[in-house]
């Protein structure tokens, strides 16, 4: 990789105190260091606000419960992961070149955040208008959910590119720790103060949607605080680089053109580590494919009440915060690979925990069902670690968006099977589906053990 700004300033022999240039170099280094601190705090603040907003639309709990309130169908429930990961992965795959070529990216983060807020503001209005027509309401909900997923995918791509540009690899674990822990604490407070009473109301969902829109709109103001320098022309040029494994990249991954599919193929051909981590991501997708069915299992088989949703949200956010306390510092000290392997392996505990609880009496299983959401709290941390690994694997800054989008596409690819998983739950029962999913996730952890550690190359 090319040298960072600090290295370029301090590596020359001419900048010595004797000729008066040493003070100038030290001053420039302080400016760069201050900019890094400011931008790190800005990105952490942005992620905290988004995390609080995300609480009101928790993918594992709230969104499936919203759809089940309208139409209780395993098939439609199975569409949620398809729309979620498809929207988050396909648009970024085709937008990576555009994002890479933008010299200043924070305005894209503002725009995508506002688009996310607009989707939920519109959903709050539509929910009130179509309450008397469950069929049309279900269709409208899925359409807006899919639109939000696409906006969110672009948002995550831009956020990852900004993080790769503004935060050095050795500090990204700390940024993840701070934003996740603080965000989790605030999210738990919001769940207890706002989400609990709104879920108890007969028509509380519009308030939940409006709160989601508010926090995403609030997050849109945070990127204005970033001190983002324009990209240098060399950062977006089509130069040759090397991957973490030492193999050359034939062309710039951020280049534009109609042959985008050939570019992706070239990048995958030249970087076997990218292929391997994409396979791991595909196996990990089983975690997300199954999550809409957990709350349905608890409701249909164990007779849990809607009030349990708040407890599960709190437990999941608390587990996410605790996991980041370990994953963040460990990834900074030991590298991203070891953290990725551990998180993927531990994620298999969720479907196994549901299966084990299904063997107990219903009353006992319902009382202990919150345990399911402890390993499920690893999911947000795992997705961030996948992003951080892709950023480190990319040979150049201009390749960040493409590498992140390819790993995101690998996460999305298995989701074409998600509706069939929903049908299998209806036809074969939860237990067989959950055990199979756990085995797929564990296979991903085994594959992940063969990944290189990019920071060592």
C-alpha positions, 0 to 999 in steps of 0.5 A: 500500500502507499505510505500514509500522510504522516509517513510521507511528511516524516520520512524525508531527510530534509525536514531537520531542525537545523534548516528550520523545516523540522517545526513545519513537519511536526506542525503538519503531523499534528494537524494530521493527528488532530484530523484523525482524532476529529474524524474518528470521533465523528464516525463513532458519533454517527454510528452511535446515533444510527444504532439508537435508530436501529433499535426501533427496527431491530431486524431479528425481533421488531421487523418480523413481529411487525409483518406477523401482525399484518399477515402471519406467514412463514413464506412472507417472513422468509422474504424479509432476509431476501429484501434485507440482504439483497437491498444491502448487497446488490446496489452497493455492488454496482455503486462501488466504482461511483463511491470510489471516484468521489473525492469527498464522500461525506455528502453521500453519507448525508444523502443515504442517511436522509433516504433511510429516514424517508423510508420509515417516515413514509411507512409511518404514514402508510401504516395509518392509511392502510390498516383496514386492508391487511393485504395491501399493507403487507405489500406496502410494508415489504416494498418500503422495507426493500427500498430501505434495505437498498438505501441502507446498503449504499449507506453502509458502503459509503460509511465503510469507504469513509472509515477506510479512508479516515481511520487507520486499521489499528484503530478501527477496533477501538472505533467499533468498541466505542460506537457499539458500547455507547450505542448499546447503552443508549439503545437499551435506555430507548427500549425501556423508555419508549419501545416498551410502552409503544409495543403495548399500545394497540397502534404503536407501530407508527410511533416506532417508525417515526422514531426510527426516521427521526434518529436516521435524520439526526444521524444525517447531520453528523457527517457535516462535522467530519474534516475529510480531505479530498482524495489524491488523484493517485488514490483513484487511479487504475494502478497495479497493486498487490493483495494480502497474499502477494498476488498482483491486481490487474486493474483498479477495483474502483474503475468505472465502465460497462465491464464491471462484471469483468472487473469483479471477476478479475479482482476475485481471480487475483485475490484468493483470500477475497474468494475465501472470505466471501465463502465464509460470508455466504455460510454466515448468511444462515444466521440472518436467514433464520433470525425472522423465525425465532420470535415466530417460534417463541410465539407459536410454540411457546406462547410468549407475549409481545412484552417479551420483545422488549426483553429480547431487544435489551438482551441482544443490545447488551450482548452486542456491547459486551462482545464489542468490548472483547472484539474491538481491542482484540482485533486491534492487537491480534488482527481481524482474522482471529476475531472473525473466526471466533465470531462466526463459530459462536454465531452457530450457538443461536440456532442450537440454543433454540433447538435445545429449548424446544426440547424443554416444557413450553413454560420453561423454554419461554422463561429462558428464551432470552438466552437465544438473543445472547449469541444473536447479539454477535451479529452486528459485531460480526458484520462490522468485522467482515467489513473491517477485514475487507478493508484491510484486504484491499490493496489500495484505498480505491479498492475499499468500496469494491472489496466491501461490496463483493463481501456484501454480495457474498452475504446476500447470495444465499438469500435466494433460498430464504423463502424456501427456508420459510416454507421448510419451517412451515412444512418440516418444523423449526428444529430441522431447519435450525440444526442445518443452519448451525452446521452451515455456520460452523462450516464457515468458521472452519473455512475462515481458519484458512484466511490470511491476516492482512496486517501481517503482509 
